[in-house]
Protein backbone atom coordinates (compact mmCIF):
# COMPACT_ATOMS: atom_id res chain seq x y z
CA UNK A 1 0.00 0.00 0.00
CA UNK A 2 1.31 3.42 -0.92
CA UNK A 3 1.67 6.32 1.50
CA UNK A 4 -0.98 8.37 -0.35
CA UNK A 5 -3.52 5.57 0.03
CA UNK A 6 -2.90 5.56 3.79
CA UNK A 7 -3.24 9.36 3.89
CA UNK A 8 -6.56 9.03 2.08
CA UNK A 9 -7.88 6.65 4.75
CA UNK A 10 -6.71 8.97 7.55
CA UNK A 11 -8.35 11.96 5.83
CA UNK A 12 -11.60 10.03 5.37
CA UNK A 13 -11.85 9.28 9.08
CA UNK A 14 -10.75 12.76 10.15
CA UNK A 15 -13.58 14.28 8.13
CA UNK A 16 -16.02 11.67 9.44
CA UNK A 17 -15.08 12.06 13.12
CA UNK A 18 -14.19 15.75 13.50
CA UNK A 19 -17.21 18.02 13.15
CA UNK A 20 -17.04 20.96 10.73
CA UNK A 21 -13.91 19.63 9.02
CA UNK A 22 -14.00 19.41 5.25
CA UNK A 23 -11.50 17.38 3.24
CA UNK A 24 -10.70 20.48 1.16
CA UNK A 25 -9.63 22.27 4.39
CA UNK A 26 -7.45 19.40 5.54
CA UNK A 27 -3.76 20.25 5.88
CA UNK A 28 -1.96 17.11 7.01
CA UNK A 29 1.02 19.13 8.28
CA UNK A 30 -1.17 20.73 10.97
CA UNK A 31 -1.55 19.37 14.47
CA UNK A 32 -4.71 17.62 15.54
CA UNK A 33 -5.64 20.56 17.75
CA UNK A 34 -5.25 22.95 14.82
CA UNK A 35 -7.65 20.72 12.87
CA UNK A 36 -10.20 20.98 15.68
CA UNK A 37 -9.80 17.43 16.94
CA UNK A 38 -9.75 16.54 20.61
CA UNK A 39 -8.02 13.51 22.12
CA UNK A 40 -11.08 11.29 21.82
CA UNK A 41 -11.46 12.24 18.16
CA UNK A 42 -7.87 11.22 17.48
CA UNK A 43 -8.26 7.91 19.31
CA UNK A 44 -11.29 7.17 17.14
CA UNK A 45 -9.55 8.22 13.91
CA UNK A 46 -6.50 6.09 14.75
CA UNK A 47 -8.64 3.09 15.76
CA UNK A 48 -10.78 3.22 12.63
CA UNK A 49 -7.73 3.67 10.41
CA UNK A 50 -5.80 0.80 12.00
CA UNK A 51 -8.85 -1.45 11.71
CA UNK A 52 -9.29 -0.67 8.02
CA UNK A 53 -5.59 -1.08 7.25
CA UNK A 54 -5.30 -4.19 9.46
CA UNK A 55 -2.24 -2.87 11.26
CA UNK A 56 -1.42 -2.12 14.90
CA UNK A 57 0.76 0.71 16.14
CA UNK A 58 2.09 0.90 19.72
CA UNK A 59 0.42 3.63 21.76
CA UNK A 60 3.85 4.83 22.85
CA UNK A 61 4.62 5.69 19.21
CA UNK A 62 1.31 7.53 18.80
CA UNK A 63 2.18 9.83 21.71
CA UNK A 64 5.22 11.11 19.80
CA UNK A 65 3.24 12.40 16.83
CA UNK A 66 2.89 16.13 16.21
CA UNK A 67 0.72 16.14 13.07
CA UNK A 68 -1.28 13.98 10.69
CA UNK A 69 1.69 13.45 8.37
CA UNK A 70 3.46 11.80 11.30
CA UNK A 71 0.52 9.45 11.73
CA UNK A 72 0.54 8.57 8.03
CA UNK A 73 4.30 7.92 8.14
CA UNK A 74 3.96 5.73 11.23
CA UNK A 75 1.15 3.69 9.67
CA UNK A 76 3.10 3.37 6.42
CA UNK A 77 6.21 2.12 8.25
CA UNK A 78 4.12 -0.34 10.28
CA UNK A 79 2.50 -1.69 7.13
CA UNK A 80 5.90 -2.05 5.44
CA UNK A 81 7.22 -4.02 8.43
CA UNK A 82 4.11 -6.22 8.46
CA UNK A 83 4.48 -6.89 4.73
CA UNK A 84 8.18 -7.72 4.97
CA UNK A 85 7.56 -10.09 7.92
CA UNK A 86 4.77 -11.82 5.97
CA UNK A 87 7.08 -12.18 2.96
CA UNK A 88 9.84 -13.64 5.11
CA UNK A 89 7.60 -16.37 6.50
CA UNK A 90 6.29 -17.55 3.12
Secondary structure as GFF3:
##gff-version 3
##sequence-region A 1 90
A	DSSP	alpha_helix	3	17	.	.	.	ID=ss1
A	DSSP	three_ten_helix	23	25	.	.	.	ID=ss2
A	DSSP	alpha_helix	39	53	.	.	.	ID=ss3
A	DSSP	alpha_helix	59	62	.	.	.	ID=ss4
A	DSSP	alpha_helix	68	89	.	.	.	ID=ss5
###
